[in-house]
C-alpha cells in the first residue's frame, strides 16, 4: 500500500517536472517554436494546393516552389494592407477620441438634466484617460511589435513550411517501414485521422473567417464607414477566438459609427447587420463545417488566452484557440487521452439510452 502511494507521488512529481519543463521551453524558445506553429497553420492551408500540383505530375521541388511564390505574393499583399490600414487608423484616431468624448459630455449633460449629476458618473464619461494618445500609441506599438516579430522570422517560417509539406507525404511511408504491418497500419490510420481533422479545422476556420471578414468589409464600404479595411482585417484575425472575437469585431466598428455619423439610426442598422452575420457564422455555419472542433469549454478558452498571451503576447492570443483545438483533436484520437478531450469540451452528446443523456 505504501509502495503504491510512493509510486503515485513519484508520478505526480514527474508530471509536474515535465509540465514545468514544457512551460520553460515554450517561453525561452519562443523565437523558434512560435514560427513553427505559424508555419504549421500555413502548411495545412497550402497542403491541398501542394498535393493538387503533384497530381498534375509536377515534381515535388516545382510544387514547393509554386507554393512558396503563392505564399510570398499573398503575405506581401496582406502586409501592405496591414501597415497601410494601421497608419491611416493611427492618423485618424485622435479625431474619433474627441467625438467620443463629446458624446460622453452630451450624455453627462442629459443625466444632469434628469437630476443625476454624481461626479463619479461624470468621470466615467471621461474617455481621455482610457483613449489617450499615449495609451493608443502603446497599444499600436504592441501590435506592430508582434507583427514585426512574425516577419522577422519570415525566412524561418518558410523553411518550416517547406519541410512540413514534404514531411506530410513521407511520414506514412516511414511508419510502414519502421513497424510491423499490423502496428504500422494502426499508427498510420490514427495519424491520418489527426491530419485530416487538423486540416479540415484550419482550412475551414480560415475560409469562414475570410468570408465573414469580406462580408462585413463590403457592408462597411457600402455604408461609407471609416477604416473599413481595418475592421475587416480585425474581423479576420480576431474571430479565430470564438464568441469573444466576434463580439469585439462587432463593438469596435459600432463605436466608430457612433462617432462618425450624426444620427443614431445608421450605427444601429450596422450593429444589427453585424450581429446577424456574427450569429449566423458562429451558430449556423461553423458548427456545420467544423463539427465539434470548436466545442471548447469557455473557461478553458479564457485560461488559454491568458496562458498564450503570457507566453507569446498578441500573436499567442490569436493562435491560442487553433492550438487548443489541435490539442483536443489529437487527444481525442487515443483511448488513453480521449477523456481529457471530453473534459475540454463545452457540450457533450450522449447516446439516447445513456443514463446521463438528460443532464
Secondary structure as the mmCIF struct_conf table of DSSP 4:
data_model
#
loop_
_struct_conf.conf_type_id
_struct_conf.id
_struct_conf.beg_label_comp_id
_struct_conf.beg_label_asym_id
_struct_conf.beg_label_seq_id
_struct_conf.end_label_comp_id
_struct_conf.end_label_asym_id
_struct_conf.end_label_seq_id
HELX_RH_AL_P HELX_RH_AL_P1 UNK A 2 UNK A 28
TURN_TY1_P TURN_TY1_P1 UNK A 29 UNK A 29
HELX_RH_AL_P HELX_RH_AL_P2 UNK A 30 UNK A 55
TURN_TY1_P TURN_TY1_P2 UNK A 56 UNK A 57
HELX_RH_AL_P HELX_RH_AL_P3 UNK A 60 UNK A 113
TURN_TY1_P TURN_TY1_P3 UNK A 114 UNK A 115
HELX_RH_AL_P HELX_RH_AL_P4 UNK A 119 UNK A 124
TURN_TY1_P TURN_TY1_P4 UNK A 125 UNK A 125
HELX_RH_3T_P HELX_RH_3T_P1 UNK A 127 UNK A 129
TURN_TY1_P TURN_TY1_P5 UNK A 130 UNK A 130
BEND BEND1 UNK A 131 UNK A 131
HELX_RH_AL_P HELX_RH_AL_P5 UNK A 133 UNK A 152
TURN_TY1_P TURN_TY1_P6 UNK A 153 UNK A 153
HELX_RH_AL_P HELX_RH_AL_P6 UNK A 154 UNK A 178
BEND BEND2 UNK A 179 UNK A 179
HELX_RH_AL_P HELX_RH_AL_P7 UNK A 181 UNK A 223
TURN_TY1_P TURN_TY1_P7 UNK A 224 UNK A 224
TURN_TY1_P TURN_TY1_P8 UNK A 226 UNK A 227
HELX_RH_AL_P HELX_RH_AL_P8 UNK A 228 UNK A 238
TURN_TY1_P TURN_TY1_P9 UNK A 239 UNK A 240
BEND BEND3 UNK A 241 UNK A 241
TURN_TY1_P TURN_TY1_P10 UNK A 242 UNK A 243
HELX_RH_AL_P HELX_RH_AL_P9 UNK A 244 UNK A 260
BEND BEND4 UNK A 262 UNK A 263
HELX_RH_AL_P HELX_RH_AL_P10 UNK A 264 UNK A 280
HELX_RH_PI_P HELX_RH_PI_P1 UNK A 281 UNK A 285
HELX_RH_AL_P HELX_RH_AL_P11 UNK A 286 UNK A 290
TURN_TY1_P TURN_TY1_P11 UNK A 291 UNK A 294
STRN STRN1 UNK A 296 UNK A 296
HELX_RH_AL_P HELX_RH_AL_P12 UNK A 298 UNK A 332
TURN_TY1_P TURN_TY1_P12 UNK A 333 UNK A 333
BEND BEND5 UNK A 334 UNK A 334
TURN_TY1_P TURN_TY1_P13 UNK A 335 UNK A 337
HELX_RH_AL_P HELX_RH_AL_P13 UNK A 338 UNK A 343
TURN_TY1_P TURN_TY1_P14 UNK A 344 UNK A 344
STRN STRN2 UNK A 345 UNK A 345
BEND BEND6 UNK A 346 UNK A 346
TURN_TY1_P TURN_TY1_P15 UNK A 352 UNK A 353
TURN_TY1_P TURN_TY1_P16 UNK A 355 UNK A 358
#
